[in-house]
Each structure stands twice: as structure tokens, then as C-alpha cells.
Amino acid sequence: MIHRKAVTQDAAGGITETFSTHAAVEGRMRPLSGNKIVSADKATYFADFRFYCFPADILEGDRLVKGSDTYDVKHAADMMDFGRLMQVDCELVR
């Protein structure tokens, strides 16, 4: 599932960001790299992945939800502009 961010303003003038379902896509996820950073006794994990699918309406800033994992989309492009394969670079949100 692809989720897209919506920004709304509340009555007090504050901004609220929410993600809602935008599109259903099927594809394959491939791990690229991972990293662990420890700061002030807290471990933060970063993992980069690449998702391959048929071309779809996926933009930077969207979120890809696959199973129980959520990924931030960092870059999405139609491979070689043939309209056959889309490559989506994303980071696991933890």
C-alpha cells in the first residue's frame, strides 16, 4: 500500500500531518544497507531498501506499507523510462 501525506490546519492554527491510503501496489522489496546509531543510551536503527513494481503514482514523501513495516519513500523513478519497471528507494521507519 502507498500512503500519501495530507496536511490540515486545526482551529488553533496548528498543522496536522496524516497519512491515508493512496494506492495499492504489488512488488518486491530488496534490502540495501543497515546502520545502528547509539546516542544517550538509545539505539536508533536505519535500513535502506529498494522496492520494484510496475509504474504507479508514487512520489517522494509517500510511505510504503508492506506487512507490519512502514518505509519512507526517498526517491521513485521509472527505470529507463520504458514504463515497465519502477524503482523506489526507501528507508525503514523505526
Secondary structure, DSSP 8 states (H G I E B T S, - for coil): -EEEEEEEE-TTS-EEEEEEEEE---EEEEEEEEEEEEETTEEEEEEEEEEEES-----TT-EEEETTEEEEEEEEEEGGGSSS-EEEEEEE--
